[in-house]
């Protein structure tokens, strides 16, 4: 194949010499391909760990003199065409001396081209490049340049795929490449469909072999699901993967084979979300934003939301510090409410006719008797997620790029958007510009502050021990401040029954957030059906996270009693990657739901 390609390129180059003046006549310029270019492009055919080695042989003096006498000849082109050469595949670690001695060659060049997986790593590196913090205009220009480079990069990758047909990404490499492309925010559907197809063909080719382990098959489908792949190609892949797992007699305790067979294995399942959690946990914490979110666009604030959402009057779901956007993506992709055995909540302060109407809608449910002025909630926080808009903010541009890329590929970017923004500016922007009602604001698993171990620490003068990336205490650097929650309260007061959801896997952080929220008296705690009681805390303390054990030893307040919910308060598709990781490790999650008090008349 390589020999034939070289002959072909030599022939094309010879024809190109006859048309050296073509460009001057206004025609397109023919590109000159060297032998090195050809071998560079075909190096994917060589076995892993080897590279193509070119041996160039000297031409005699008479040939050199003949070249010099050829008036107007291009020396480099003639040498390239006339020079005799040989090639071989040698180990990549072979020294230059060993190469030059092989076959008596007088000079040599080694060719090694980048694989699709190498290009995927490059795309992730490009997406991870920090923006300038010095100047808004420079930062915006840098983002525009980055987007332009990304488009060119995708063209380069597709050209490479067309050439190699996936022969340079055997085994799990195609799924690894798809995962990296998704993390980089790439939105080209053809690219992802190609990688899914290549993965399926690899399973067809090698899935029955003993060398292909169960963990290899699982990793392929898990990473592709985390990449957000959907459609017919993904369903075909899942069918093949299920067959491979069945033939290997894998003991499927979690029902994954059935999920694959029924084409219900997707982005929101535990295993794909754990890949996202591992990825996010490796990233550095970012504490500053390049420039205020309200100036991210050259448009006026009044038209910003009109252009962002298909219908800017729908109820809005807000996620402050959304991370990789997993919760909003899952909720926004729900086509209809999940079926749950949920008793519809009733406000006991409302007129009896309203209560009766609620009972008529669900005759099988029983009215929950609650204390006056309190409402009771469980999972069914929002009646119909499909009729909402969704927006999240996050300081890490890489996470925002991933989330927006997923939304575009899924076709839900008309109702689901993510912004790089500071939390306070984000809430303030929504309050000023969004015209529809606000149904829910979520603050889920914020980066915790360093554990405060004495009264001196609580005054904000603590030394920061442990993870140096964490805020020093709840008063310095922690995202959830009294000012933020006051802004949230003002935002929620615009709507009837607007809610605030707080969740954390750190008990002291959850208690601190709720204390801050109730301090002003403007946010009230709502009762939940399944409340955490003191008996629920009587567990083996050795099974609790170290931070929780230290908090208990310090005599800290526990997340127990009114308003603290045992059960999840969002549908299953609304889980975050951190929540799934906590569940898998048995870490308790502390959650409560709150509502803004009506403004004084």
C-alpha positions in Angstrom: 0.0 0.0 0.0 2.8 2.4 1.0 4.8 1.7 -2.2 1.8 2.2 -4.4 1.0 5.5 -2.6 4.5 6.8 -3.1 4.3 5.9 -6.8 1.0 7.7 -7.1 2.3 10.9 -5.4 5.4 10.9 -7.6 3.1 10.8 -10.6 1.0 13.6 -9.3 4.0 15.7 -8.5 5.4 15.1 -12.0 2.1 16.4 -13.5 2.2 19.4 -11.1 5.6 20.4 -12.5 4.0 20.9 -15.9 1.6 23.4 -14.5 4.0 25.6 -12.4 2.4 28.7 -13.9 -1.1 27.6 -13.1 -1.4 29.8 -10.1 -0.3 32.9 -12.1 -3.1 32.2 -14.6 -5.6 32.5 -11.8 -6.2 28.7 -11.3 -6.0 26.9 -8.0 -2.6 26.1 -6.7 -1.6 22.4 -6.7 0.0 21.4 -3.5 3.3 19.5 -3.7 3.4 16.4 -1.6 6.8 15.0 -0.5 7.5 11.4 0.2 7.7 12.3 3.9 4.1 13.7 3.7 2.9 10.4 2.2 4.6 8.2 4.8 3.4 10.6 7.6 -0.1 10.1 6.5 0.1 6.3 6.2 2.0 5.7 9.5 -1.3 4.6 11.1 -0.8 1.3 9.2 2.2 0.5 11.3 1.9 -1.6 14.5 1.7 0.2 17.8 5.2 0.9 19.2 6.8 1.1 15.7 7.4 4.0 13.3 8.2 4.3 9.6 11.9 4.7 8.9 13.0 6.2 5.6 16.5 5.3 4.2 17.7 7.9 1.6 20.5 6.8 -0.8 23.1 9.2 -2.3 22.9 10.0 -6.0 26.1 10.0 -8.0 27.9 13.2 -9.3 26.7 12.8 -12.9 23.1 12.9 -11.7 23.8 16.0 -9.6 25.5 17.7 -12.6 22.5 16.8 -14.8 20.1 18.4 -12.3 22.2 21.6 -12.1 22.3 21.9 -15.9 18.5 21.6 -16.1 17.7 25.2 -16.5 14.9 26.5 -14.2 14.6 23.2 -12.4 13.4 23.1 -8.8 16.2 21.3 -6.9 14.1 20.1 -4.0 11.4 18.7 -6.2 13.8 16.9 -8.5 15.8 15.5 -5.7 12.6 14.3 -4.1 11.5 12.5 -7.3 14.9 11.2 -8.4 16.4 10.2 -5.0 16.2 6.4 -4.4 14.8 5.5 -1.0 13.8 2.5 1.1 11.6 2.3 4.1 11.1 -0.1 7.0 9.1 -0.3 10.3 11.3 -0.1 13.3 10.7 0.2 17.0 10.0 3.8 18.1 12.8 3.6 20.6 15.5 2.7 18.1 18.4 5.1 18.2 19.5 7.2 15.3 22.8 5.3 15.0 21.0 2.0 14.8 18.7 3.4 12.1 21.6 4.8 10.0 23.5 1.5 10.2 20.5 -0.5 9.0 20.8 -1.3 5.3 23.8 1.0 4.9 21.7 4.1 4.5 23.5 7.4 4.5 20.6 9.5 5.9 17.2 8.8 7.5 13.9 10.3 8.6 11.3 8.8 11.0 7.6 9.3 10.4 5.0 9.0 13.1 1.6 10.5 12.7 -0.9 11.4 15.4 -3.8 9.1 16.0 -7.4 10.1 16.5 -6.9 9.6 20.3 -3.9 11.9 20.2 -6.0 14.5 18.4 -8.7 14.1 21.0 -6.2 14.8 23.8 -5.1 17.9 21.9 -8.7 19.1 21.6 -9.2 18.8 25.3 -5.9 20.7 25.9 -7.1 23.5 23.6 -10.5 23.7 25.4 -8.6 23.8 28.8 -6.5 26.8 27.8 -7.2 29.7 30.3 -8.7 33.0 29.1 -7.0 36.2 29.8 -8.1 37.8 33.1 -6.5 41.2 32.3 -8.8 42.6 29.7 -12.4 41.8 28.6 -11.7 42.6 25.0 -8.6 40.4 24.9 -10.5 37.6 26.7 -13.4 37.8 24.2 -11.0 37.8 21.2 -9.2 34.8 22.7 -12.5 32.9 23.0 -13.3 33.7 19.4 -9.9 32.5 18.2 -10.3 29.3 20.3 -13.7 28.6 18.6 -12.1 29.1 15.2 -9.3 26.8 16.1 -11.8 24.2 17.3 -13.6 24.2 14.0 -10.4 23.7 12.1 -9.5 21.0 14.5 -12.7 19.1 13.9 -12.1 19.3 10.1 -8.6 17.9 10.7 -10.0 15.0 12.8 -12.7 14.2 10.2 -10.1 14.1 7.4 -8.0 11.8 9.5 -11.0 9.5 10.2 -11.8 9.4 6.5 -8.2 8.3 5.8 -7.8 5.7 8.6 -11.4 4.4 8.9 -10.6 3.9 12.6 -7.7 1.6 12.1 -5.6 3.8 14.5 -8.0 3.6 17.4 -8.4 -0.1 18.1 -9.9 -1.5 21.3 -11.2 1.1 23.8 -9.5 4.0 22.0 -12.5 5.1 20.0 -14.7 5.5 23.2 -11.8 7.2 24.9 -11.5 9.7 22.0 -15.3 10.3 22.1 -15.1 11.1 25.8 -12.3 13.6 25.4 -14.1 15.2 22.4 -17.2 15.6 24.5 -15.2 17.1 27.4 -13.8 19.6 25.0 -17.3 20.7 24.0 -17.1 19.4 20.4 -20.6 19.4 18.8 -20.1 17.6 15.5 -22.6 14.8 15.4 -20.9 13.0 12.5 -17.7 12.7 14.5 -19.5 11.1 17.4 -21.5 8.8 15.2 -18.3 7.7 13.5 -16.7 6.9 16.8 -19.7 4.9 18.0 -19.7 2.9 14.7 -15.9 2.2 15.1 -16.5 1.0 18.7 -19.3 -1.3 17.5 -17.1 -2.8 14.8 -14.3 -3.3 17.3 -16.7 -5.3 19.6 -17.9 -7.3 16.6 -14.3 -8.0 15.7 -12.8 -8.7 19.1 -15.7 -8.9 21.6 -15.8 -12.7 21.6 -12.1 -13.0 22.4 -10.8 -13.8 25.9 -8.4 -10.8 25.6 -11.4 -8.5 25.6 -12.4 -8.4 29.2 -15.8 -7.5 30.7 -14.3 -4.3 32.0 -13.3 -3.3 28.5 -16.8 -3.7 27.1 -18.3 -1.8 30.1 -15.8 1.0 29.7 -16.6 1.4 26.0 -20.4 1.9 26.6 -20.0 3.9 29.8 -17.7 6.5 28.3 -19.8 6.8 25.2 -22.9 7.2 27.3 -21.1 9.9 29.3 -20.3 11.5 26.0 -24.0 11.9 25.4 -24.2 9.7 22.3 -27.8 8.9 21.1 -29.6 7.5 18.2 -29.6 4.4 16.0 -25.9 3.8 16.0 -25.8 4.0 19.8 -28.6 1.5 20.0 -26.8 -0.9 17.7 -23.7 -0.6 19.8 -25.6 -1.3 23.0 -27.1 -4.5 21.4 -23.6 -5.8 20.5 -22.2 -4.9 23.9 -25.1 -6.7 25.7 -24.4 -9.8 23.6 -20.7 -9.7 24.4 -21.4 -9.4 28.2 -23.9 -12.3 28.0 -21.4 -14.5 26.1 -18.8 -13.8 28.8 -21.3 -15.0 31.5 -20.9 -11.7 33.4 -22.8 -11.7 36.7 -24.9 -8.5 36.1 -26.1 -7.5 39.6 -27.1 -4.0 38.5 -29.3 -4.9 35.4 -27.0 -3.2 32.9 -27.5 -5.9 30.2 -31.3 -5.3 30.3 -30.7 -1.5 30.1 -28.5 -2.1 27.1 -31.0 -4.4 25.5 -33.9 -2.1 26.1 -31.8 0.9 24.9 -32.4 2.7 28.2 -28.7 2.8 29.2 -27.7 6.5 28.9 -26.0 9.5 30.2 -28.0 9.6 33.5 -27.1 6.1 34.7 -24.7 5.6 37.5 -21.6 4.3 35.6 -21.5 7.1 33.0 -21.9 9.7 35.7 -19.1 8.2 37.7 -16.8 8.8 34.8 -17.8 12.5 34.8 -17.2 12.7 38.5 -13.7 11.2 38.2 -13.0 13.7 35.4 -14.3 16.8 37.3 -12.5 15.7 40.5 -9.2 16.0 38.7 -9.7 19.5 37.6 -8.3 22.5 39.5 -10.8 24.7 41.4 -11.4 28.1 39.7 -12.2 31.1 41.9 -12.4 33.9 39.5 -14.4 34.6 36.3 -12.7 36.4 33.3 -15.4 39.1 33.1 -19.0 39.7 34.4 -21.6 37.4 32.8 -23.8 40.4 31.9 -21.1 41.5 29.5 -20.5 38.1 27.9 -22.5 39.1 24.9 -22.4 42.2 22.7 -26.2 42.3 22.8 -28.2 44.3 25.2 -29.4 42.7 28.4 -33.1 43.1 27.4 -32.6 40.9 24.3 -30.2 38.4 25.8 -32.8 36.0 27.1 -35.1 36.4 24.1 -32.2 35.1 21.9 -31.1 32.4 24.3 -34.4 30.6 24.8 -37.1 29.6 22.3 -39.8 30.8 24.7 -38.4 33.2 27.4 -41.7 33.3 29.3 -41.5 29.7 30.5 -40.9 28.9 34.2 -37.1 29.0 34.8 -35.0 26.4 36.7 -31.7 27.9 37.9 -28.6 25.9 39.0 -26.0 28.1 40.8 -22.5 26.5 40.6 -23.8 23.8 38.2 -20.5 22.0 37.7 -20.7 20.0 34.5 -24.4 20.8 34.1 -25.4 17.2 34.7 -28.5 17.9 36.8 -29.9 20.5 34.4 -29.1 18.4 31.3 -31.0 15.5 32.8 -34.0 17.5 33.8 -34.1 19.4 30.5 -34.1 16.2 28.5 -37.2 14.8 30.3 -40.0 14.6 27.8 -42.6 14.0 30.4 -42.8 13.8 34.2 -41.3 10.7 35.7 -43.9 8.4 37.3 -43.5 8.5 41.1 -45.7 7.5 43.9 -45.9 11.1 45.1 -48.7 12.6 47.1 -49.4 16.0 45.7 -48.5 18.7 48.2 -51.1 20.9 49.7 -50.8 24.3 51.3 -53.1 24.2 54.4 -53.5 27.9 54.4 -55.2 28.0 51.0 -59.0 28.0 50.6 -60.9 24.7 50.9 -61.9 24.9 47.3 -58.3 24.8 46.2 -57.6 21.8 48.5 -60.7 20.0 47.1 -59.5 20.7 43.5 -56.1 19.1 44.3 -57.8 16.1 45.8 -60.0 15.7 42.8 -57.0 15.5 40.5 -55.5 12.7 42.6 -58.3 10.8 44.2 -56.1 8.0 45.4 -53.9 10.3 47.4 -54.6 11.5 51.0 -54.3 15.1 52.1 -51.2 15.5 54.3 -52.0 17.3 57.5 -49.2 19.9 58.1 -48.8 22.7 60.6 -50.2 26.1 59.6 -48.1 28.2 57.3 -46.0 25.3 56.1 -46.1 23.3 52.9 -44.9 19.7 52.5 -42.8 18.5 49.6 -41.1 15.4 48.4 -39.8 14.5 44.9 -42.4 16.3 42.7 -41.1 19.8 43.1 -42.0 20.8 39.6 -45.2 19.6 37.9 -43.8 19.4 34.4 -40.1 19.7 33.8 -40.6 19.5 30.0 -42.4 22.9 30.1 -39.5 24.8 31.8 -36.3 26.6 30.7 -33.0 25.8 32.4 -29.9 27.9 33.0 -26.8 27.2 35.1 -23.6 29.1 36.0 -20.2 27.8 36.6 -16.7 29.4 36.9 -14.9 26.6 35.0 -15.1 27.3 31.2 -14.2 23.7 30.5 -17.3 22.4 32.3 -19.5 25.0 30.7 -18.2 24.1 27.2 -19.0 20.4 27.9 -22.6 21.2 29.1 -23.4 23.6 26.2 -21.9 21.1 23.7 -24.2 18.3 25.1 -27.2 20.6 25.0 -26.5 21.5 21.3 -26.0 17.9 20.3 -29.2 16.8 22.0 -31.2 19.7 20.5 -32.3 21.2 23.8 -30.1 24.4 23.6 -33.3 26.3 22.9 -34.3 25.8 26.6 -31.1 24.8 28.4 -28.1 27.1 28.6 -24.9 27.4 30.7 -22.8 30.5 31.4 -19.4 31.2 32.8 -20.3 33.6 35.6 -19.9 34.5 39.2 -22.9 33.4 41.3 -23.9 36.8 42.6 -23.8 38.5 39.1 -25.6 35.5 37.6 -28.6 35.8 40.0 -28.6 39.6 39.6 -28.7 39.2 35.8 -31.6 36.8 35.9 -33.5 39.2 38.3 -33.1 42.1 35.9 -33.6 40.4 32.5 -35.7 37.2 32.7 -39.4 38.0 32.3 -40.9 34.6 33.1 -41.5 33.1 36.6 -38.7 31.4 38.6 -39.8 27.9 39.7 -36.7 26.6 41.4 -33.2 27.7 42.3 -30.7 24.9 43.2 -27.5 25.1 45.1 -26.0 21.6 45.0 -22.8 20.3 46.4 -20.9 23.6 46.4 -17.1 23.4 47.0 -16.9 23.1 50.8 -14.9 25.4 53.0 -12.2 24.0 55.2 -13.7 22.6 58.4 -13.8 25.1 61.2 -12.4 23.4 64.3 -12.7 26.1 67.0 -14.4 29.4 67.8 -11.3 31.3 66.5 -11.9 29.6 63.1 -15.5 30.7 63.0 -14.5 34.4 63.3 -12.7 33.9 59.9 -9.1 33.8 61.1 -8.5 30.1 60.7 -5.4 28.6 59.1 -6.3 26.6 56.1 -5.3 23.0 56.6 -5.9 20.0 54.2 -6.9 20.8 50.6 -5.3 24.2 49.8 -7.9 24.7 47.0 -10.8 25.0 49.5 -12.1 28.3 50.8 -10.6 29.0 54.2 -14.0 29.2 56.0 -17.7 29.9 55.6 -17.0 33.7 55.7 -14.2 33.8 53.2 -14.3 32.4 49.6 -17.4 30.2 50.1 -19.9 30.6 47.3 -23.0 30.6 49.5 -23.1 34.0 51.2 -25.9 35.9 52.9 -25.8 38.4 50.0 -26.3 35.6 47.5 -29.2 34.1 49.4 -30.8 37.5 49.8 -30.6 37.9 46.0 -32.2 34.5 45.6 -35.0 35.4 48.0 -35.8 38.5 46.0 -35.7 36.4 42.8 -38.1 33.8 44.2 -40.5 36.5 45.5 -41.5 37.3 41.9 -43.2 33.9 41.5 -45.8 32.0 43.3 -44.3 29.0 45.1 -40.8 29.5 43.9 -38.4 27.2 45.7 -34.8 26.9 46.9 -33.1 23.5 47.0 -29.9 23.1 49.1 -27.9 19.9 48.9 -24.4 18.9 50.2 -22.5 15.8 51.1 -20.7 17.7 54.0 -23.0 17.9 57.0 -21.4 21.1 58.4 -21.7 22.8 55.0 -25.4 21.9 54.7 -26.1 23.2 58.2 -24.2 26.4 57.4 -26.1 27.0 54.2 -29.5 26.6 55.8 -28.4 28.8 58.8 -27.4 31.6 56.4 -30.6 31.2 54.5 -32.8 31.5 57.6 -30.8 34.2 59.3 -32.6 37.1 57.6 -36.0 35.5 58.2 -36.9 35.9 54.5 -36.6 32.2 53.6 -38.7 29.6 55.4 -38.1 25.9 55.7 -40.6 23.6 54.2 -41.6 20.3 55.7 -40.9 17.1 53.9 -42.7 13.8 54.1 -39.7 11.6 55.1 -37.7 13.6 57.7 -34.3 12.7 59.0 -34.7 11.8 62.7 -32.2 11.3 65.6 -32.6 7.5 65.2 -31.3 7.8 61.6 -28.0 9.2 62.9 -27.4 6.2 65.1 -25.0 4.5 62.7 -21.5 3.2 63.0 -19.5 6.4 63.0 -16.5 4.6 61.4 -18.6 4.4 58.2 -19.0 8.1 58.0 -16.6 10.4 56.1 -13.7 11.8 58.1 -15.0 15.3 57.9 -18.4 14.3 59.3 -16.7 12.4 62.2 -14.7 15.5 63.0 -17.8 17.7 62.9 -19.6 15.3 65.3 -16.5 15.3 67.7 -16.6 19.1 67.7 -20.3 19.0 68.8 -21.5 20.6 65.6 -25.3 20.9 64.8 -26.6 17.9 63.0 -28.8 17.9 59.8 -31.7 16.3 61.7 -35.3 17.3 62.3 -37.7 19.5 60.5 -37.0 20.1 56.8 -34.1 17.6 56.4 -35.2 15.0 53.9 -34.1 11.4 53.7 -35.4 11.0 50.2 -34.1 12.7 47.1 -36.0 15.8 46.1 -35.3 15.7 42.4 -36.2 13.0 39.8 -33.6 10.4 39.0 -32.5 12.2 35.9 -31.8 15.3 38.0 -28.9 13.7 39.9 -25.5 15.2 39.8 -22.3 13.3 39.2 -21.3 14.1 42.8 -24.5 12.7 44.2 -24.0 9.4 42.3 -20.4 9.2 43.6 -21.7 9.8 47.2 -24.3 7.1 46.8 -21.8 4.6 45.5 -19.6 5.2 48.5 -22.4 5.3 51.0 -21.8 8.9 51.9 -25.0 10.6 53.4 -26.5 13.5 51.4 -28.1 16.3 53.4 -30.9 18.2 51.6 -33.7 20.6 52.4 -36.2 22.7 50.5 -37.1 26.3 51.3 -39.4 29.0 50.1 -39.3 32.8 50.0 -41.7 34.5 52.4 -44.1 36.8 50.6 -43.1 40.5 50.7 -44.8 42.6 53.3 -48.0 44.3 52.1 
